[in-house]
C-alpha cells in the first residue's frame, strides 16, 4: 500500500538495480558498479592509469563510465596511444586474462604479462609468456599501481568525487595523479642526490 506524500512507502525487496532501471538525478554519467560479488552497487566512475615499472611514475590516465569491460578497453586505448615503436610489456591482474585483451596487446606490439586466470577455464596466457623471468618480475612490480590508487583516494581526495560529469571528474583525477607523480619525482630525485 502506497501512502500519499513525498516519501511514500515502497517495497524494493527482490528488485535488482541496474543501469537500465536506475540512474543518478544529479550525475547522468555515473553508473552503478560493484567491485566484487556480494558487495553493494554504487554510482561511480572508473579511473585508469598506466605506470612505467622502473620508477613507478604514471604516464597516462583516463576516466571512464563504470562497466565490466571499461578497464580492458581503457588499457587498449592508452597502450595504443603510447608514442614510440619499442617493445613494451603490460602487467595486469586476472581481470585482463581474456582472449580479446591478449590478442589486442599482441596486435599493438606489447607483450601481455597478465596474471593467469585458470580457475575453471583456460588462460589466454600460455607457457611461451610465463616461462620468462621478465613475466615473474612483472607480476611483482604490477602491484605498485595500487600505491597510486591508494594515494589518489586518501591524499588526493578522489575516494568520493565532489564533481559531476565525465570531463570534470577526469580532469580532477588527472590532476590528483599529477600531484602524486610530482611527490614521487621529488623522492626519486632526493634518493639520487
Secondary structure, 3 states (H helix, E strand, C coil): CCCCCCCCCCCCCCCCCCCCCCCCCCCCCCEEECCCCCCCCEEEEEEEEEECCCCCCEEEEEEEECCCCHHHHHHHHHHHCCCCCCCEEEEECHHHCCHHHHHHHHHCCEEEEECCCCCCCCCCCCHHHHCCHHHHHHHHHHHHHHHHHHHHHHCCCCCCCCCCCHHHHHHHHHHHHHHHHHHHHHHHHHHHC
